Amino acid sequence: MKKILLLLFVSMSFAVLAQDWRSGTTYLDENKWTEFLVGNMPLVITVPHGGYTNPLELPDRDCRELAGNAKFVTATDTRTVELAKAIDSVFKRDYGCRPYLVICHLRRKKIDQNREIDIATCGNEEMKKVWYTWHNWADTAIALATKKYGQTMYIDLHAHGHTDQRLELGYTLTTEELQAVQEGAENTSLIDKVSIRNFFKQNPKKVSLKEMLSGKNSFGTWMAESGFRSIPSADEPVPYAGDKYFNGGYNVRRYTMLPNVIGWQIETNNKGVRDSEENYYAFAEAFVKNIMRFITTYTKINASKIGK
Ligand SMILES: [Zn+2]
């Protein structure tokens, strides 16, 4: 069985790479429901919940019983597509390169591109095709980026409506696990579970999990220093009891399991990030600066090859 799966994976990878995907080209499906920008740097950003397209002929998702109340959500992540496009513009302007972007333009009422297929589509056959298109393009983006650069960063970009105006960085660890890390836990089960597990496969300088999540040189701390409060970070390493915090969903779990992918989920707050065009750009500039710093500090990617 394992052999068959491996063969399937290998042949799928060849299929993905066989097509001539041109950097700088945007691909759309026939209905313009899914968008794929082929980038030329080791960063893949997916935007599953920012869509505004609401075709009346498509039924609204209605399968709460499949998901359980807590996980069945139909709210749009407002202005996350705009945020991803601002990030692309800043990369182009400041570094002459572009990230890979995979965007769902359909409203989340029609499809949830951050869930496994049954809950995502509520069994609608047409939506199942859309689900496969979106995830095939995310797989393609990651395959192209890792083939070219050896490793890639992966970010699943969202928006939260929680009261605390801060970025929630989801590394697929629970609040209890973040707390354990603060108390010195560095065991293999946490390293195996965290969405930056592939970083720890090399880690020649023996940076600890605690330092990677909330040390002075962690992504969250750098974003906080750039004016965007983040959890986890040095000042806010663990959510307080009762704080709402998204720790990462289907996409970040699925895509950071792939070899050579290092990533996390970013849940953006509204105030100062998504509430004006000026603020999209302020966030984008901080994100671009700090993700580049992460790439050069913590990956084996040759930064001089980026954009080539
Ligand atoms: Zn979301």
Boltz pocket constraint, residues with backbone or C-beta under 6 A from the ligand:
constraints:
  - pocket:
      binder: B
      contacts: [[A, 49], [A, 75], [A, 77], [A, 114], [A, 157], [A, 158], [A, 159]]
      max_distance: 6.0
